[in-house]
Amino acid sequence: MKAQVGLIIHQEQEDYLERLLPERDLLLREMERFADAHGIPIADPEVAMFLEITTRAIRATRVLEVGTAIGYADIFMARAMAPQGRVVTIDTNTEMIEKAKAYVKRAGLEDRVEFHEGPALTVIPTLDGPFDLVYLDAVKGEYRGYLDLALPLIRVGGVVVCDNVLWRGQVASGRLFDEQYRQSTEALRGFNDYFVHHPQMLAQILPLGDGLAYSVKVK
C-alpha cells in the first residue's frame, strides 16, 4: 500500500484501485520489493500497466524511455511489443543500468531493450527516430528539455507519457513536503502548462499513479 503522502486521490479510492490490479508475476514482484527496500523510484504498477496497454494499443515498435532505474517499466513495454520491437532507454547511473540489464535478461527480453548511459539531454540528440512512444521519468526539472529534444523524433500519431507530474499533490496544492521540493514542483507546474498547450500535441493530465501527462502528436 502506498504511503499517505503519495496519494493524489482519496485513500479508499486508492485502496480499491490497488485491489483491482492484476497480480504481477514473480520477477516483477521481486523488482517491486527491491525498489522499495532500496528507495529506488520505479513506475507505480498501474502506470507500468498503462504503458503496456498504450504500447499494445498503438502497436509500438520503437519506444524511447528517459529514466531506466532497474528496468521495471521496460519489461512491461517490451513484453507488449512484437519480437522486432525495441525499447531505447537512457539513464546516468551505471549501477542501475547493470541491474536493469540483469532483470531484462531474466525476463528474456534482452533483444528488445537497448541501454544508453549518460545525460538524456546529451544522448537524445544522438538517436534516430521515429519513435512511436516516449516515456519520461527522470529529472523533473529537465522534462521540458527532454520533450523538446524528443518531439522531432516522434511520428505523427505517436504518444508521449510523463510520470510524476502531480508530484504527490504538491504541484496542485502548492503545499511542499519539504523545501527541497520547491524547484522541482515549480518546474513541473511550468512543464504541465507547456505540455497541455503545446501546438504539436493533443494533451491531458491524468490522475493516475503520481500524475501522468499524456499526449498524442498531431503535427
TORBA-842477 format. One record per residue: residue number from 1; x negated, y negated, z negated of N, C-alpha, C in turn. Coordinates in steps of 0.001 Angstrom, whole numbers, plus 500000, padded with zeros to 6 digits. Each point is the difference from the previous one (the first is absolute). Example, Ala and Ser with C-alpha at 12.3 -4.5 7.8 and 13.67 -1.06 7.14 Angstrom:
PT   n n.east n.north   n.up ca.east ca.north  ca.up c.east c.north   c.up
PT   1 486810  505690 492200  500890   498810 500000 499100  498800 500000
PT   2 500350  498950 500720  499180   498810 499940 500770  498910 499270
END
This chain:
PT   n n.east n.north   n.up ca.east ca.north  ca.up c.east c.north   c.up
PT   1 499157  501197 500000  500843   498803 500000 499123  498755 500000
PT   2 500414  498982 500750  499209   498782 500092 500103  499178 498725
PT   3 498938  499253 499745  500003   499110 498844 501009  498881 500215
PT   4 500545  499500 498911  501022   498946 500078 499511  498793 500790
PT   5 498721  499616 499808  499503   498798 500668 499919  500171 501504
PT   6 500090  501248 500472  499905   500216 501434 501332  499921 500714
PT   7 501076  499855 499256  501320   500070 500607 500369  498711 500724
PT   8 500644  500141 501149  500596   498844 500664 501507  500183 500139
PT   9 500506  501165 499552  501433   500212 499891 500263  500508 498582
PT  10 501281  500150 499616  500339   500400 498641 499501  501417 499700
PT  11 499713  500240 498731  499446   501280 499561 500868  501180 500421
PT  12 501323  499896 499804  500861   501136 500323 500016  500277 501503
PT  13 499893  498949 500811  499921   500188 501450 498687  500670 500378
PT  14 498920  499532 499363  498682   500578 500248 499994  501489 499659
PT  15 500551  500349 498843  500025   501393 499572 500826  500859 500953
PT  16 501150  499472 500419  500873   500748 500908 499310  500273 501327
PT  17 499385  498967 500585  499332   500166 501285 498804  500941 499890
PT  18 499312  499953 498864  498861   500897 499804 500459  501453 499948
PT  19 501150  500242 499379  500533   501365 499922 500407  500522 501377
PT  20 500357  499108 500905  500427   500405 501338 498832  500369 500916
PT  21 498790  499587 499655  498855   500251 500865 499773  501500 500161
PT  22 499801  500461 501219  499643   501416 500183 498684  500318 499296
PT  23 499869  501219 499548  498785   500429 499313 498817  499970 500961
PT  24 498889  499417 499547  498789   500017 500810 499276  501332 499808
PT  25 499156  500360 500975  499282   501262 499885 498881  499881 498963
PT  26 499330  501111 499729  499010   500053 498929 498844  499038 500225
PT  27 499546  499872 501235  498879   499104 500290 500376  498553 499725
PT  28 501156  499574 500452  500422   498617 499784 500215  499718 498518
PT  29 500563  500954 499278  500180   499798 498557 498658  499926 499280
PT  30 499036  500788 500462  498647   499906 499434 499415  498614 500242
PT  31 500192  499468 501197  499497   498666 500327 500671  498940 499131
PT  32 501290  500149 499782  500719   499051 499147 499450  500014 498582
PT  33 499736  501187 499481  499444   500107 498648 498595  499418 499932
PT  34 499196  500267 501016  498633   499475 500034 500011  498474 500032
PT  35 500850  499438 500855  500085   498542 500109 500458  499390 498685
PT  36 500973  500619 499360  500512   499489 498730 498928  500069 498910
PT  37 499271  501103 499952  498990   500189 498958 498820  499056 500164
PT  38 499698  499604 501235  498823   499175 500263 500343  498557 500367
PT  39 501266  499628 499885  500394   498628 500284 499804  499590 501442
PT  40 500213  500933 500927  499814   499727 501431 501355  499648 500604
PT  41 500132  498844 500614  501284   499617 500597 500258  500753 501299
PT  42 501054  500787 500021  500452   500661 501214 501448  499603 500248
PT  43 500500  500314 501173  501398   499690 500317 500924  500762 499058
PT  44 501100  499368 499602  501029   500729 499279 500538  501114 500904
PT  45 500428  501124 499425  500494   501105 500837 501102  499584 500968
PT  46 500908  499133 499551  501075   499573 500898 499478  499162 501159
PT  47 498931  499246 499757  499378   499217 501070 499291  500928 500976
PT  48 499270  500982 499479  499310   500950 500864 500995  500762 500868
PT  49 501142  500380 499420  501026   500697 500780 500618  499073 501050
PT  50 500154  498724 499637  500506   499019 500958 499039  499878 501181
PT  51 498699  500029 499730  499009   499954 501071 500095  501237 500885
PT  52 500213  501147 499375  500151   501232 500791 501239  499924 500885
PT  53 501101  499537 499432  501230   499858 500776 499789  499047 501175
PT  54 499360  498862 499729  499753   499018 501054 499098  500571 501083
PT  55 498945  500693 499591  499084   500613 500967 500738  500951 500923
PT  56 500876  500815 499406  500782   500932 500812 501008  499267 500878
PT  57 500657  498998 499448  501076   499313 500722 499491  499307 501254
PT  58 498824  499395 499914  499460   499287 501162 499051  500875 500812
PT  59 499871  501262 499594  499119   500957 500669 498589  499437 500157
PT  60 499497  499492 498906  498677   499373 500011 498912  501023 500315
PT  61 499073  499596 500832  498823   500825 500284 498715  499328 499520
PT  62 500084  498690 499709  498842   499295 499458 500471  499073 498883
PT  63 499408  500179 498819  500334   499203 498819 498728  499355 499474
PT  64 500109  498736 499592  498896   499303 499342 500391  499749 498557
PT  65 499154  500448 499077  500224   499768 498576 498840  499186 499444
PT  66 500328  498960 499236  498984   499227 499281 500176  500296 498516
PT  67 499033  500703 499420  500067   500395 498595 500202  501495 499861
PT  68 498942  500777 500150  500096   501460 499997 500281  500567 498623
PT  69 499320  499463 498977  500001   500602 498654 499617  501471 500121
PT  70 500818  500918 499470  499640   501424 500059 500714  500731 501138
PT  71 500609  499253 500927  500583   500617 501182 501412  500502 499847
PT  72 500689  499563 498942  501359   500490 499722 500967  499671 501146
PT  73 500077  498734 500368  500912   499611 501078 499568  500585 501336
PT  74 498694  500171 500185  499496   500567 501257 500588  501380 500255
PT  75 500104  500800 498941  500520   501354 500164 501460  499972 500438
PT  76 500800  499132 499410  501403   499878 500405 500111  499609 501471
PT  77 499228  498999 500406  500101   499518 501380 499423  501002 500990
PT  78 498862  500600 499653  499374   500961 500914 500884  501226 500192
PT  79 500665  500437 498938  500903   501147 500113 501174  499710 500919
PT  80 500360  498735 500130  501154   499616 500817 499661  499889 501479
PT  81 498726  500171 500336  499550   499817 501378 499852  501328 500732
PT  82 500009  499903 501318  499623   501132 500831 498502  500264 499818
PT  83 499518  501184 500380  498594   500342 499781 499008  499000 500581
PT  84 500355  499329 501075  499087   499038 500606 500060  498621 499330
PT  85 500859  499832 499003  500126   498707 499318 498780  499685 499164
PT  86 499852  498702 499685  498828   499582 499238 500357  498847 499058
PT  87 499635  500149 498724  500059   498920 499032 498594  499430 499875
PT  88 499868  498714 500269  498720   499303 499855 500079  499211 498703
PT  89 499164  500343 499028  500115   499393 498674 498703  499333 499581
PT  90 500134  498887 499265  498858   499162 499634 499967  499807 498494
PT  91 498802  500118 499418  499817   499704 498581 498549  499587 499778
PT  92 499773  499247 498929  498641   499542 499686 499292  500916 499013
PT  93 500728  500914 499376  499471   500790 498895 499529  501374 500485
PT  94 498695  500217 499971  499433   501258 500481 500534  501191 499231
PT  95 500072  499879 498680  500468   501101 499169 501441  500376 500338
PT  96 500852  498979 500199  501388   500274 500330 500114  500661 501373
PT  97 499217  499548 500953  500046   500595 501338 499612  501471 499940
PT  98 498961  500323 499243  499586   501400 499887 501080  500837 499336
PT  99 500643  499439 498986  501101   500714 499347 501153  500191 500978
PT 100 500314  498967 500769  501081   500097 500981 499685  501048 501064
PT 101 498764  500016 500462  499609   500991 501003 500215  501423 499473
PT 102 499658  500205 498731  500162   501330 499412 501474  500386 499923
PT 103 500843  499071 499583  501430   500299 499922 500589  500239 501393
PT 104 499625  499163 500955  500512   500147 501365 499569  501344 500591
PT 105 498774  500411 499716  499533   501302 500484 500803  501131 499371
PT 106 500273  499901 498704  500802   501029 499330 501408  500069 500583
PT 107 500484  498863 500489  501329   499969 500626 499965  500531 501430
PT 108 498801  500296 500516  499872   500499 501361 500215  498934 501056
PT 109 499713  498744 499633  500295   498876 500897 498755  499213 500397
PT 110 498806  500591 499811  498778   499235 500252 499878  499543 501447
PT 111 500657  500683 500946  499945   499592 501407 500943  498841 500310
PT 112 500858  499640 499038  500983   498942 500258 499709  498713 499243
PT 113 498934  499974 499190  499687   498806 499217 498565  499568 500293
PT 114 499854  498751 500376  498695   499405 500340 499671  498934 498956
PT 115 498874  500164 499318  499638   499125 498894 498988  498945 500437
PT 116 500228  498764 499538  499054   498897 500226 499690  499363 498653
PT 117 498726  499834 499702  499586   499365 498756 499536  498572 500267
PT 118 500552  499058 499239  499604   498605 500133 501176  499078 499766
PT 119 499752  498695 499950  501094   499031 499837 500923  500038 501214
PT 120 501289  500086 499754  500952   500101 501110 499931  498793 500921
PT 121 499728  498828 499442  499921   498799 500834 498847  500080 500997
PT 122 499022  500849 499694  498875   500223 500909 500247  501189 500915
PT 123 500642  501033 499462  500196   501234 500769 501097  499870 501045
PT 124 501117  499368 499657  501143   499946 500928 499613  499453 501373
PT 125 499198  498923 500092  499650   499499 501337 499181  500972 500842
PT 126 499438  501042 499388  499216   500977 500761 500863  501127 500548
PT 127 501290  500033 499634  500866   501100 500395 500716  499696 501309
PT 128 500377  501054 500682  500773   499879 501228 501451  500390 499734
PT 129 500917  499233 500589  501405   500336 499920 500393  500864 501186
PT 130 501292  500250 500198  501063   499501 499124 500270  500934 498831
PT 131 500575  499433 498935  500486   500762 498862 501521  499937 499973
PT 132 500604  501086 499534  501457   500060 499871 500468  499506 498639
PT 133 499155  500186 498987  500356   499665 498622 498764  499471 499290
PT 134 500168  498913 499254  498936   499462 499157 500514  499948 498572
PT 135 499210  500547 499081  500369   500018 498579 498914  499288 499208
PT 136 500385  498936 499293  499065   499197 499208 500217  500255 498518
PT 137 498929  500404 499313  500074   500248 498558 498605  499808 499405
PT 138 499508  498773 500088  498646   499711 499518 500018  498671 499248
PT 139 499010  499147 500219  499871   498736 499265 501165  499079 500382
PT 140 500823  499649 499015  501231   499257 500291 499709  498624 500602
PT 141 498944  499362 499543  499658   498689 500526 499515  500018 501431
PT 142 499745  501192 500543  499508   500125 501375 501065  500519 500959
PT 143 501220  500198 499515  501045   500566 500858 500208  499190 501284
PT 144 500020  498693 499872  500230   499190 501210 498872  500194 501004
PT 145 498771  500077 499508  498873   500246 500894 500095  501349 500679
PT 146 500389  501036 499241  500179   501320 500602 501055  499949 501106
PT 147 501129  499355 499682  501099   499940 500974 499575  499266 501262
PT 148 499350  498871 499838  499598   499211 501168 499057  500779 500907
PT 149 499111  500798 499399  499062   500787 500793 500661  501226 500616
PT 150 500931  500606 499281  500602   501248 500466 501120  499783 501009
PT 151 500704  498883 499897  501186   499802 500837 499713  500118 501501
PT 152 498897  499450 500502  499722   500172 501431 499753  501452 500410
PT 153 499710  500857 499030  499713   501401 500291 501246  500881 499920
PT 154 501139  499416 499601  501235   500761 499843 500842  499880 501266
PT 155 500526  501111 500456  500874   499961 501178 501304  499299 499678
PT 156 500643  499418 501001  501350   499479 499811 500909  501173 499642
PT 157 500769  499836 498948  500798   501092 499461 499314  500722 498871
PT 158 498730  499657 499751  499271   500578 498887 500414  499376 498680
PT 159 499655  500664 498908  500483   499639 498674 498840  499619 499093
PT 160 500251  498997 499137  499042   499610 498953 500664  500208 498640
PT 161 499295  500655 499086  500474   500210 498637 498919  499512 499045
PT 162 500374  499141 499051  499056   499469 499013 500523  500314 498604
PT 163 499150  500594 499171  500424   500455 498678 499735  498944 498928
PT 164 500748  500124 498894  499803   499188 498786 500300  498515 500195
PT 165 500882  499652 500907  500203   498581 500298 500897  499296 498971
PT 166 500620  500758 499084  500723   499372 498892 499172  500020 498721
PT 167 498896  500750 500024  498947   499927 498969 500555  500085 498592
PT 168 500758  501123 499765  500614   500277 498701 500937  498877 499543
PT 169 500660  499375 500958  500982   498964 499709 499430  498610 499840
PT 170 498677  499889 499962  499389   498692 499735 500225  499004 501140
PT 171 500045  500505 501248  500148   499112 501148 501336  499275 499947
PT 172 501054  500713 499620  501333   499395 499957 500215  499157 498756
PT 173 499536  500497 498846  500314   499333 498738 499027  498880 499656
PT 174 498766  500117 500465  498979   499025 499612 499437  500237 498612
PT 175 500511  501016 499295  499500   500319 498660 498862  501001 500130
PT 176 498798  499579 499649  498815   500824 500163 499790  500909 498791
PT 177 499590  501234 500260  499625   500893 498903 498681  499545 499383
PT 178 499172  499386 500813  498705   499519 499536 499522  498948 500986
PT 179 499206  499072 499549  499513   498920 500858 499205  500537 501186
PT 180 499412  501172 499844  499199   500571 501087 500836  500296 501246
PT 181 501336  500066 499846  500865   500290 501137 500440  498743 500760
PT 182 499625  498829 499507  500506   498766 500604 499622  499888 501479
PT 183 498736  500208 500312  499542   499808 501379 500672  500983 500955
PT 184 500068  501274 499603  500619   500991 500883 501500  499753 500130
PT 185 500642  499571 498918  501435   499722 500051 500291  498848 500946
PT 186 499233  498935 499894  500200   498857 500891 499696  500368 501450
PT 187 498968  500829 500194  499664   500429 501358 501135  500823 500602
PT 188 500603  500870 499208  501098   500831 500504 501246  499171 500299
PT 189 500254  498984 499196  501130   499122 500312 499828  499360 501371
PT 190 498802  499479 500238  499730   499391 501292 500055  501015 501127
PT 191 499465  501185 499744  500003   501038 501031 501420  500436 500341
PT 192 500839  500212 498999  501368   500463 500258 500761  499014 500878
PT 193 499828  498727 499729  500664   498981 500818 499456  500030 501428
PT 194 498689  500117 500129  499356   500082 501310 500490  501226 500758
PT 195 500116  501121 499292  500367   501274 500604 501422  499972 500544
PT 196 500956  499595 499174  501407   500095 500415 500358  498965 501062
PT 197 499190  498946 500135  500277   498980 501008 499039  500054 501183
PT 198 499204  501054 500087  499022   500088 501082 500717  500104 501344
PT 199 499620  499181 500993  500736   499972 501269 499862  501279 500829
PT 200 499012  500837 499694  499830   501235 500772 500677  501202 499366
PT 201 500629  499802 498841  500561   501135 499276 501425  499733 499541
PT 202 500751  501083 499865  501282   499999 499306 499735  500699 498678
PT 203 500156  499267 498879  499450   500496 498740 500957  499794 498838
PT 204 499768  500799 498945  500782   499920 498783 499158  500517 498841
PT 205 500358  499569 498779  499383   500511 498789 500968  500985 499354
PT 206 499528  501195 499700  500842   501061 499443 499618  500270 498544
PT 207 500988  500157 499110  499712   500287 498587 499735  501480 499782
PT 208 499017  500529 500694  499624   501403 499899 498620  500084 499378
PT 209 499816  500915 499047  498723   500064 499307 499732  498694 499285
PT 210 498871  499388 500286  499632   498713 499429 500262  498870 500992
PT 211 500897  500264 500968  500346   499017 501021 499257  500279 501289
PT 212 500758  500194 501085  499399   500253 501308 500389  498895 500968
PT 213 499011  499459 500692  500269   499149 501147 500060  500920 501215
PT 214 501070  499874 500773  500230   500925 501118 500376  499211 501238
PT 215 499381  500332 501121  500310   499250 501222 499795  500853 501233
PT 216 500618  499565 501081  499741   500548 501327 499464  498861 500859
PT 217 498984  500288 500787  499444   498982 500905 500913  499901 501216
PT 218 500487  498791 500257  500959   499810 501085 499403  499306 501219
PT 219 498815  499397 499834  499361   499381 501166 498539  499740 499707
END
